[in-house]
Amino acid sequence: MPELLSRLSFDGTVDMILSNPDRKRGLEKQPVAEARLLFTGMEGDCHGGLTRKSDSRMLKQYKRGTEVRNSRQLSILSAEELAEVALSMGIPAVKPEWVGANMVVRGIPDLTLLPPGTRLQFSSGAMIVIDAENHPCRYPADIIAKHHPEAKQGFVKAAMHKRGLVGWVEAEGAIRTGDSIAIWVPPQRIYAHA
């Protein structure tokens, strides 16, 4: 696959890393200075694992609860896109802790629009493969409403195509706040029969 990827002419930067070891405590995550990416995901994070149970996003393919490959090990958001979402909602900020992010990056224009198959390569050599756009949903809206009740209804619309990406770990390694990120993008084509 590497021969099919082109490195973009700019790099991004890790702005923030977040983790939550227990999903039963809620969606919110807490900042950490560094983390280790393993083949199972971010070490100690509740969204890790080689597999997961299928959910409402996959009802056309599987019965809910079917064991599937975990392509949603990590959630990656853009600092710039979060600021745009907050502006659209008329609130001072949408904090990454509120929306379940594992990582916030800076300096990657239109992060959420990167195509599936894009690789994000970190200084340590760790690599994340982008699976898909992470569509906005009501769960972050509920958390935002705790801090800004007037804005609850606006999150899904404001965050459409700005909610970041989900992906999985292709190569293990450490990541730290301030690390640079090389972006490797696959060829982009439209499948005419879709």
Residue, then its C-alpha position, 0 to 999 in steps of 0.5 A: m500500500p505505501e507505493l499508493l500513497s502521496r505525502l502532503s507538502f505540509d505536516g500537522t501537529v498534535d495539539m492535545i491527547l485525551s483518554n478515558p479508561d472507563r466508557k461507563r463513566g461517560l463519553e468525556k475524556q481527560p487530557v494526557a501529555e502522551a500516550r502509547l498507540l498499540f495495535t489494539g488502540m490507545e493504551g488504556d482508552c475505553h475505545g481500544g480493542l481489536t474488535r468491537k460490537s457493531d452498533s447503529r451505524m452498521l445495521k444495514q450490514y450486521k445485526r446489532g452487537t455482532e463482533v466486528r473489526n474495530s476500525r474506530q479505535l481512535s477519534i481525531l479532531s481538528a482544533e480549527e474545526l472545533a473553533e468553527v463549530a463553536l462559532s457556528m453554535g454561538i458559544p465560546a468553545v467546544k472542548p475536545e473533552w466534551v466530544g470524546a476525542n482521543m486526539v486534537v490536531r492543528g494545521i491540517p486543513d479540512l481534517t474531517l474531509l481527508p479520505p478513508g485510507t489516509r495515514l497519519q504518521f507520528s514522530s515515533g513512527a506510529m501510524i493511524v489509518i483513517d477509516a471514516e468521518n465521525h458524524p456528529c450525534r446527540y451524545p456530545a450535544d448532551i454534554i455540551a448542553k451541560h455547559h451551554p444549555e442554549a446550544k444543545q440543538g445546534f451541535v449536529k448541524a454545526a459539526m457536520h463535516k467538522r466532527g473529525l475522523v475515526g481510525w485504527v493503529e497500523a504501526e505502534g509507537a508513542i505520541r506526545t503533545g507537540d509531535s509532528i504528523a506526516i499525512w499520506v493520502p491515497p489516490q482519490r477517485i469517484y466510483a461511478h457505480a455507487 
